[in-house]
Amino acid sequence: MKSIDFEINLLPIISLLAVCISFLLVTAVWVPVGGVEVKQAVGQQTINEDSSDSLSLWLKFSADKKVQVSVLDSNMQAVVENTSYNTTSKKSIENLIKNLIKSHPQITNAIVAPDRTTSLNSIISIMDLIKSNNLKNVGIAPIQG
């Protein structure tokens, strides 16, 4: 007759868990913490005294994969009318941004207004285009609707 007592050797399981925990603790230190520095585009803001002559570059995404580019003054009045581009034509958008910044040196910030269907890749690539043209103040407007 066989014995009913059965022993499980827990030492290999504890050793394996100790190795896994130490591996987790060592690799968690090396995880890079990255992020995109953006400023609040809409909401509580302090108004600067010299903001009356500053302009904003607005890039509004639409559901049909187009970007409307416009320049607005501090009263949200259009200085440059909306120009619509397909999001796949990055070169034409980049040329437009360069020309707008060159022709309107008062542009101090850019605001990207995404749509619900806008991909994160499109938003980041547009933000990279803006930052590569020496416009450092980039904000993201909240999704409307």
C-alpha positions as CSV (number, residue, x, y, z in Angstrom):
1,M,0.0,0.0,0.0
2,K,1.3,3.5,-1.0
3,S,1.6,6.3,1.4
4,I,-0.9,9.2,1.1
5,D,1.5,11.8,2.3
6,F,2.8,13.9,-0.5
7,E,5.5,16.6,-0.1
8,I,6.1,19.4,-2.5
9,N,9.6,20.7,-2.6
10,L,9.1,24.5,-2.4
11,L,12.8,25.4,-2.5
12,P,13.1,25.5,-6.3
13,I,9.9,27.6,-6.6
14,I,11.2,30.1,-4.0
15,S,14.5,30.3,-5.8
16,L,12.8,31.0,-9.1
17,L,10.7,33.7,-7.5
18,A,13.7,35.3,-5.9
19,V,15.5,35.4,-9.3
20,C,12.4,36.9,-11.0
21,I,11.9,39.6,-8.4
22,S,15.6,40.6,-8.5
23,F,15.4,40.7,-12.3
24,L,12.3,42.9,-12.1
25,L,14.0,45.3,-9.6
26,V,17.1,45.6,-11.7
27,T,15.4,46.2,-15.0
28,A,12.8,48.6,-13.6
29,V,15.6,51.2,-13.0
30,W,16.5,51.2,-16.6
31,V,13.1,51.9,-18.0
32,P,13.4,55.3,-19.7
33,V,10.9,57.9,-18.6
34,G,9.9,59.9,-21.7
35,G,7.4,62.5,-22.5
36,V,6.5,65.3,-24.8
37,E,6.5,68.7,-23.2
38,V,3.3,70.6,-24.0
39,K,1.5,73.5,-22.5
40,Q,-2.1,73.9,-21.7
41,A,-3.8,75.3,-24.8
42,V,-7.2,76.1,-23.4
43,G,-8.3,76.9,-19.8
44,Q,-6.8,78.8,-17.0
45,Q,-4.0,81.0,-18.3
46,T,-2.4,84.1,-17.1
47,I,-2.5,86.9,-19.7
48,N,0.8,88.6,-20.4
49,E,1.0,92.3,-21.0
50,D,2.7,91.9,-24.3
51,S,0.4,89.2,-25.6
52,S,-1.8,91.7,-27.5
53,D,0.5,91.6,-30.6
54,S,1.3,87.8,-30.4
55,L,-0.1,85.4,-33.0
56,S,-0.9,81.7,-32.7
57,L,-0.5,79.0,-35.3
58,W,-3.5,76.7,-35.2
59,L,-3.5,73.2,-36.8
60,K,-7.0,71.6,-36.7
61,F,-7.4,68.0,-37.7
62,S,-10.7,66.9,-39.3
63,A,-12.3,63.5,-39.6
64,D,-11.5,63.3,-43.4
65,K,-7.7,63.2,-42.6
66,K,-7.1,66.9,-43.4
67,V,-5.3,69.6,-41.4
68,Q,-6.6,73.2,-41.5
69,V,-3.7,75.6,-40.8
70,S,-4.6,79.1,-39.7
71,V,-3.0,82.0,-37.8
72,L,-5.0,83.7,-35.1
73,D,-4.4,86.8,-33.1
74,S,-5.0,87.1,-29.3
75,N,-8.7,87.8,-29.9
76,M,-9.0,84.6,-31.9
77,Q,-9.5,86.5,-35.2
78,A,-8.1,85.0,-38.3
79,V,-5.0,86.8,-39.6
80,V,-4.4,84.1,-42.3
81,E,-7.4,82.2,-43.6
82,N,-7.7,78.5,-43.2
83,T,-5.6,76.4,-45.6
84,S,-6.5,72.7,-45.7
85,Y,-4.0,70.0,-46.4
86,N,-4.0,66.3,-46.4
87,T,-2.1,64.8,-43.5
88,T,-0.1,62.6,-45.8
89,S,1.5,65.7,-47.5
90,K,3.9,66.5,-44.7
91,K,6.3,68.3,-47.0
92,S,3.6,70.8,-48.0
93,I,2.6,71.4,-44.4
94,E,6.2,71.9,-43.4
95,N,6.7,74.4,-46.2
96,L,3.5,76.3,-45.2
97,I,4.7,76.4,-41.5
98,K,8.1,77.7,-42.6
99,N,6.5,80.4,-44.7
100,L,4.0,81.5,-42.1
101,I,6.7,81.8,-39.4
102,K,8.9,83.7,-41.8
103,S,6.1,86.1,-42.9
104,H,4.7,86.5,-39.4
105,P,7.5,86.7,-36.8
106,Q,4.9,87.5,-34.1
107,I,3.9,83.9,-34.0
108,T,4.9,82.8,-30.5
109,N,3.0,79.5,-30.1
110,A,1.3,76.7,-32.0
111,I,-1.7,74.8,-31.0
112,V,-2.6,71.4,-32.4
113,A,-6.4,70.6,-32.2
114,P,-6.9,66.9,-32.9
115,D,-10.2,65.2,-33.9
116,R,-11.5,62.0,-32.3
117,T,-10.2,60.0,-35.3
118,T,-6.7,61.6,-35.4
119,S,-4.0,59.1,-34.8
120,L,-1.3,59.7,-32.2
121,N,1.4,59.3,-34.9
122,S,-0.1,62.2,-36.9
123,I,-0.2,64.5,-33.9
124,I,3.4,63.7,-33.0
125,S,4.6,64.2,-36.5
126,I,2.9,67.6,-36.8
127,M,4.4,68.6,-33.4
128,D,7.8,67.5,-34.7
129,L,7.4,69.7,-37.8
130,I,6.5,72.7,-35.6
131,K,9.4,72.2,-33.2
132,S,11.8,71.7,-36.1
133,N,10.9,75.2,-37.3
134,N,12.1,76.8,-34.1
135,L,8.7,77.3,-32.6
136,K,9.1,75.9,-29.1
137,N,5.7,76.7,-27.5
138,V,3.5,73.9,-28.7
139,G,0.1,73.0,-27.1
140,I,-2.6,70.5,-27.6
141,A,-6.2,71.6,-27.5
142,P,-8.7,69.1,-25.9
143,I,-10.8,67.0,-28.2
144,Q,-14.1,68.7,-28.8
145,G,-17.4,66.9,-29.2
